[in-house]
Amino acid sequence: MADNRYIGRGLDLSYLANQNQSAAATATPDSGQQAAGQTIDIPAAVFTVTEQSFQGVMQLSQVVPVILLFVNPADQATVALHDALATGVRGAGGKLTLGVIDATASPSLVQAFSVQTVPTAALVLAGQPELLFQGQQDPNAVVTVLPQIVSLAAAQGMTGTVNAPDLGETAPAETQNPVNPEHQKALDAAEAGDYKTAIAEYKNVLARNPRDNEASAALAQVELLERLSGKSAQEIREAAANSPHGLSEQMAVSDLDIAGGHIEDGFLRLLDLFENSTPDDRAHIQERLLKLFEVVGVIDPRVSAARRKLANLLY
């Protein structure tokens, strides 16, 4: 992404603790309805957030991930990014929502999220906010992060969905890629959260056709989800902080970064770990890097850059 400034850290919203939070966002459910795994009705999947309605965002984030986009309505440069995110969210089958914040009208939220420029995007997942990026981005590249956010939520046990009148805007049928019948069983298992079965099915596909690059990439993605399954982001990051030289702990954070769209952070952590590891550990780290290259996509420029750094460390 152009001007890519992924932060990859949690945010302290205690600044808002004394703000008026009595009014929930009109696009959020009643507090008694919030539970992962259920489907709730909301007025819109893309909605406006104000300082007064922010508590509703925190409530909604217990059901589905909420992406927050800080914009200046007078800045036409953010229109394409807003439209791309809105279309992507509306086409996500109720598994995502988008809250749009007028940065000029919400100074408390700007301060709480450390917004330095617009556009800025953040993710709120199960009440935990984290910055995604600050500064203008390539809209097409940003949209590719949305499935990763859905996968990250699912890996943490968040399987709720929303119903809203503005859902269902997807790409025309002729532009959508049909599912390879050979992959259907694996895909069904992955969508059901049965990652072990999905992994076995993709391995069966590759045993029949080792050159199936699509299955190979899908296998790497499902293996990533399986590694993250049952662990919260907080648990993973705390374990890594308590074990700064622990191989498995640091690799788990890299998995989390990649799943959450912090591609450079995930790669750099592993490359730094590789540089300071024993030969045996280096082999494990290299194997993980190669798998994550497939997750991101081997033609992605961030993969190319990480691959070059790995080659320099190897030779």
Buried (B, 14 or more C-beta within 10 A) or exposed (E): BEEBBBBBEEBEBEEBEEBEBEEBBEBBBEEEBBEBEEEBEBEBBBBBBBBBBBBBBBBBBBBBBBBBBBBBBEEEEBEBBBEBBBBBBBBBEBBBBBBBBBBBEBEBBBEBBBBEEBBBBBBBBBBBBBBBBBBBBBBEBBBBBBBBBBBBBBBBBBBBBBEBEBBEBBEEEEEEEEEBEBBEBBBBBBEEBBBEBBBBBBEEBBEEEEEBEEBBBBBBBBBBBBBBBEBBBEEBBEBBEEEEEEBEBBBBBBBBBBBBBBBBBBBBBBBBBBEEBEEEBBEBBBEBBEBBBBBBEBEBEBBEBBBEBBEEBEE
